[in-house]
Amino acid sequence: MQPYPRYRSSTPWFALASLLLVAGCGDQPGQAPATGAPETPVVSVIEARTVSVPRITELPGRTSAYLIAELRPQVTGIVKERLFREGGTVEAGQVLYRIDPATYQAAFDSARANLARAEANLEAIRLKAERHAELVRIDAVSKQANDEAQAALKQASAEIDAARAALDKARVDLDFTRVTSPISGRVGRSSVTPGALVTANQETALATVQQLDPIHVDLTQSSVELLRLRREVESGRLKRGADSGVPVRLIMEDGREYEREGRLAFSEVTVDQDTGSVTLRATFPNPRGELLPGMYARARLAQGVSQDVFTLPHAAVGRDARGRAQVMVVGADDKVEARLVTVGESRGDQWVVTEGLANGDRIIVEGLQRARPGNPVRVQAAGAGDTPTPPTAPTR
């Protein structure tokens, strides 16, 4: 008896199984049919409407003291005392240094004595001049003697004026031995110690006092930006108010926003030739001394109100192959159109669009991945619900 062939009878079963597998793959549940028109995509849109928004500009700057006073001696002498704590707060008129007053006290006493002597001498000369004036009328003295008496009286009066001026100078020099602060504020480190010799009007300051409440923030803005703002104001697209009323917010070095609002104080009238920028100065209250001179900061200020602009979500604005900003607009025939736009500043989660749109334009904000320029779409208002997906094809 011959053995039964191992593979001969399995060949028909293998062919049948292959046919069934191919047929089954062609009828997978949920798979779209190979023929038929594609489903029209659904997109969410918003309607463009013009608005007016503040033009917020962010500028770099540094803080500077509101008032600065460098203390220098007005007289020469030895420093006897230093009457303040370095880094502390001082008041206007407070004595900070005492210079040895002995020499200036002696000069003051001498000037006062000279004045008293001149005043006593004047009295005797005045009485003599009065007598000569009476006697000359009865020819009891010569006219020359009377003239000499009257001249002596005028000279004595002039000597009193000179003595009084010398006394005033001596008093000023004596007062200058007490070095006082001309302003209230924080005093820095001292450059001298008791026992040091200081000279009148020396180059090195004894100490520096700075008023830090309020405090200035000096900002820089390019002249190109200023020219652009001026053109927009002239064209009517930007409306500006009074500079002195512009509020300013400050972003500190650590990224935190300063809790108090400042005001723009003034704008410089010349352009720095080295940097091509203009300095703007803002003033901030600083009651706790949190801001110190020399700190870097960024300021946000409104430099006007942009008229007739549009605001769009960030997701609605894309870029073309050349990097130009564009949006997808649904036309009157419900077909998609790619529209180039001019984008300005970013405000939160929205872009400010200045050119390229008109009132009533329907801007696609959801479903952009399914929208192709020239293709029709089905439109729904943004926020009306989740974007529906096309239905699946029925199984065979």
C-alpha positions in Angstrom: 0.0 0.0 0.0 1.5 3.3 -1.1 1.8 6.2 1.4 -0.7 9.1 1.1 0.9 12.3 -0.3 1.3 14.8 2.5 0.6 18.2 0.7 -1.6 17.1 -2.2 -5.0 17.4 -0.5 -4.0 20.7 1.4 -3.6 22.8 -1.7 -7.3 23.4 -2.4 -7.9 24.4 1.2 -5.0 26.8 1.2 -6.3 28.6 -2.0 -9.8 28.8 -0.5 -8.5 30.3 2.7 -6.5 32.9 0.8 -9.6 34.0 -1.2 -11.6 34.4 2.0 -8.8 36.5 3.6 -8.7 38.9 0.7 -12.4 39.3 0.7 -12.5 39.9 4.4 -9.8 42.6 4.2 -11.8 44.5 1.7 -14.9 44.7 4.0 -13.3 45.9 7.2 -15.9 47.7 9.4 -15.8 51.5 9.4 -13.6 51.7 6.3 -14.7 54.4 3.8 -15.6 53.1 0.4 -13.1 53.3 -2.4 -15.4 55.4 -4.5 -17.7 58.4 -3.8 -17.3 62.2 -3.0 -15.2 63.1 0.1 -17.1 64.5 3.1 -17.0 68.4 3.3 -14.9 69.4 6.4 -16.5 71.4 9.2 -14.7 74.5 10.6 -15.3 76.9 13.4 -15.1 80.7 12.6 -15.3 84.0 14.3 -16.5 87.2 12.6 -13.9 90.0 12.3 -14.9 93.3 13.9 -12.9 96.5 14.3 -11.9 97.5 17.9 -9.8 100.1 19.5 -7.0 98.8 21.7 -4.2 100.5 23.7 -0.8 100.4 22.1 1.3 98.8 24.8 5.1 99.2 24.4 7.7 97.4 26.5 10.9 99.3 26.9 14.1 98.6 28.8 15.4 100.9 31.4 17.2 101.5 34.7 16.2 103.0 38.0 17.8 106.3 39.2 17.4 108.3 42.3 14.8 111.1 42.4 17.2 113.5 44.0 21.0 113.1 44.6 23.2 115.3 46.9 26.9 114.8 47.1 28.3 116.3 50.3 31.5 118.2 50.0 33.1 120.5 52.6 32.9 124.2 52.1 35.8 124.9 54.6 39.1 123.3 55.3 39.7 121.5 58.6 39.9 118.3 60.5 36.8 116.1 60.7 35.9 115.9 64.4 32.7 113.7 64.2 30.7 111.6 61.8 27.1 111.7 63.0 25.2 109.2 60.9 25.0 105.5 60.2 26.2 104.5 56.7 23.2 103.2 54.7 20.7 104.8 57.0 18.0 107.4 56.5 18.7 111.0 57.1 16.5 114.1 57.1 17.0 117.4 55.3 19.1 119.7 57.6 20.5 116.9 59.7 24.1 117.4 60.7 26.3 114.6 59.2 29.8 115.8 59.9 31.5 118.2 62.3 34.7 119.9 61.2 36.9 121.4 63.9 35.4 124.9 64.4 38.2 126.4 66.6 39.8 128.5 63.8 36.5 129.6 62.4 35.1 130.4 65.9 38.0 132.7 66.5 37.6 134.4 63.2 33.9 135.0 64.0 34.7 136.4 67.4 37.3 138.8 65.9 34.8 140.0 63.2 32.2 140.6 65.8 34.7 142.7 67.9 35.6 144.7 64.9 32.0 145.5 64.2 31.5 146.6 67.8 34.6 148.9 67.6 33.4 150.4 64.3 29.9 151.1 65.8 31.5 152.8 68.8 33.7 154.9 66.6 30.8 155.9 64.5 29.0 157.4 67.4 31.8 159.8 68.3 32.2 160.8 64.6 28.5 161.3 64.2 28.3 163.7 67.2 31.3 165.7 65.9 29.7 166.0 62.4 26.4 167.2 63.9 28.2 170.0 65.9 30.2 171.1 62.9 27.0 171.3 60.8 25.4 173.7 63.4 28.6 175.8 63.9 29.2 176.3 60.2 25.9 178.1 59.8 27.1 180.9 62.3 30.6 180.8 60.9 32.0 179.4 64.1 34.0 176.8 62.2 35.4 176.9 58.7 33.5 175.2 55.8 36.6 172.9 55.3 36.4 171.6 58.8 32.7 170.9 58.4 33.3 169.0 55.2 36.0 166.9 56.8 33.7 166.0 59.7 30.9 165.0 57.3 33.4 162.9 55.2 34.6 161.2 58.4 31.0 160.3 59.3 30.5 158.6 55.9 33.8 156.7 56.2 32.8 155.4 59.6 29.5 154.2 58.3 31.2 152.4 55.5 33.6 150.8 58.0 30.6 149.5 59.9 29.2 147.9 56.7 32.5 146.3 56.0 32.7 145.0 59.5 29.2 143.6 59.3 30.0 141.8 56.0 33.1 140.3 57.5 31.1 139.1 60.5 28.5 137.5 58.1 31.3 135.7 56.3 32.8 134.5 59.5 29.4 133.2 60.6 28.9 131.4 57.3 32.3 129.7 57.6 31.5 128.7 61.2 28.2 127.2 60.0 30.0 125.3 57.3 31.9 123.4 60.0 28.6 121.6 60.4 28.0 119.6 57.2 24.3 119.0 56.8 22.2 117.0 54.4 20.3 119.2 51.9 17.7 116.5 51.2 16.0 113.7 53.0 16.9 110.2 51.8 19.4 107.3 52.2 23.0 108.1 52.8 25.8 105.9 51.4 29.2 105.0 52.7 31.5 107.7 54.1 34.8 108.5 52.3 36.4 109.9 55.4 36.7 109.1 59.1 37.1 111.4 62.1 40.6 112.8 62.2 40.8 113.2 58.4 41.8 116.5 56.8 39.3 117.8 54.3 39.6 120.9 52.1 37.1 123.3 50.8 35.3 122.2 47.6 37.4 119.1 47.2 36.7 116.7 44.3 35.9 113.7 46.5 32.5 113.8 48.2 32.3 113.0 51.9 29.1 111.0 51.3 26.1 110.8 48.9 22.5 111.2 49.9 19.8 109.9 47.5 16.1 110.4 47.7 14.5 107.1 46.7 10.8 107.8 47.2 9.6 108.4 44.6 12.2 107.0 42.2 12.9 107.5 38.5 13.1 104.8 35.8 14.9 106.0 32.7 13.7 104.1 29.6 15.1 104.0 26.1 13.1 103.9 22.9 14.5 103.9 19.4 14.0 107.0 17.3 12.8 104.7 14.5 9.9 103.6 16.7 9.1 107.2 17.6 8.9 108.1 13.9 6.6 105.2 13.2 4.3 106.2 16.0 4.2 109.8 14.7 3.2 108.6 11.3 0.4 106.5 12.7 -0.8 109.4 14.7 -0.8 111.7 11.6 -2.7 109.0 9.6 -5.3 108.7 12.3 -4.7 105.0 13.1 -3.2 105.9 16.5 -4.7 108.4 19.0 -2.3 109.8 21.6 -3.2 111.4 24.9 -1.1 113.7 27.2 2.3 112.1 27.9 2.2 113.1 31.6 -1.0 111.0 32.1 0.4 107.8 30.7 0.4 105.0 33.3 3.4 102.7 33.4 3.8 99.2 34.8 7.2 97.9 35.8 8.6 94.4 35.4 11.5 93.8 37.8 14.7 91.8 37.2 13.2 88.6 38.6 10.2 88.8 36.3 7.8 89.9 38.9 5.6 92.9 38.2 6.1 95.8 40.6 2.9 96.3 42.7 2.7 100.1 42.3 1.8 102.0 39.1 4.0 104.8 37.8 3.5 107.7 35.5 5.5 109.0 32.5 7.3 112.2 33.6 8.8 113.5 30.4 10.4 112.5 27.1 13.9 113.7 26.1 14.0 116.1 23.2 17.3 114.9 21.7 18.4 111.6 20.2 21.5 109.9 21.6 24.0 109.8 18.7 25.7 106.6 19.9 22.6 104.5 20.4 20.0 106.2 18.2 17.5 106.2 21.1 15.5 108.7 23.1 15.2 108.6 26.9 11.8 108.6 28.5 11.5 109.0 32.3 8.8 107.5 34.5 8.3 108.1 38.2 7.2 105.4 40.6 6.3 105.5 44.3 8.8 103.6 46.4 7.7 103.7 50.0 9.4 100.5 51.1 12.7 101.2 49.3 12.3 98.0 47.1 13.6 99.8 44.1 17.3 100.8 44.3 19.3 103.0 41.9 20.9 101.1 39.0 18.4 98.2 38.9 17.5 96.9 35.4 13.8 96.8 34.7 11.3 96.7 31.8 8.4 99.0 31.6 5.1 98.6 29.9 3.3 101.8 28.9 0.5 102.7 26.6 1.7 105.1 23.9 -1.7 105.6 22.3 -4.8 103.9 21.2 -4.8 101.9 17.9 -8.0 102.7 16.0 -9.9 100.3 13.7 -7.8 97.2 14.3 -8.8 93.5 14.7 -7.9 91.0 17.5 -7.5 87.4 16.6 -6.6 84.3 18.7 -3.0 83.1 18.3 -4.3 79.8 16.8 -6.0 81.7 13.9 -2.8 83.2 12.6 -0.3 81.1 10.8 2.7 81.7 8.5 3.2 80.9 4.8 6.3 79.4 3.2 7.9 82.9 3.2 7.2 83.5 6.8 4.4 86.0 6.2 1.4 86.1 8.6 -1.8 84.8 7.1 -5.3 83.7 8.1 -7.8 81.4 6.5 -11.0 83.2 5.6 -14.3 81.6 4.5 -15.7 83.5 1.5 -19.3 84.1 0.5 -19.3 80.8 -1.4 -18.1 78.9 1.7 -14.7 78.3 0.1 -11.5 78.8 2.0 -9.2 81.7 1.1 -5.7 82.3 2.4 -5.4 86.0 3.4 -2.1 87.8 4.1 -2.4 90.1 7.2 -0.2 92.6 9.0 0.3 91.6 12.7 1.2 94.1 15.4 1.7 93.4 19.1 0.6 90.3 21.1 -1.9 91.0 23.8 -2.4 88.0 26.0 -3.6 85.1 23.8 -4.5 87.4 20.9 -2.7 89.1 18.0 -3.5 92.7 17.0 -4.0 92.7 13.2 -3.7 96.1 11.6 -4.1 95.3 7.9 -5.6 92.7 5.6 -9.1 92.2 7.1 -12.5 93.8 6.8 -15.5 93.9 9.0 -17.6 90.7 8.6 -14.7 88.5 7.4 -15.2 84.9 8.7 -11.9 83.7 10.2 -11.3 80.1 10.7 -10.1 79.4 14.3 -10.8 75.6 14.5 -10.4 72.9 11.9 -7.5 74.6 10.1 -5.8 71.2 9.5 -8.8 70.3 7.3 -9.2 73.6 5.5 -7.5 74.0 2.1 -7.5 77.2 0.0 -10.1 76.9 -2.7 -12.0 74.0 -1.1 -15.5 74.3 0.3 -16.2 73.9 4.0 -19.2 73.8 6.3 -19.2 76.6 8.8 -20.2 76.8 12.5 -19.6 79.6 15.0 -16.6 79.2 17.3 -17.7 77.9 20.7 -20.9 76.3 19.4 -19.6 72.8 20.4 -17.0 70.3 19.4 -16.3 70.1 15.7 -18.2 67.2 14.3 -16.3 64.5 12.4 -17.4 63.1 9.0 -19.5 60.0 9.4 -17.9 56.7 8.6 -18.9 54.6 5.6 -21.3 51.7 6.3 -19.8 48.1 6.1 -20.7 45.9 3.3 
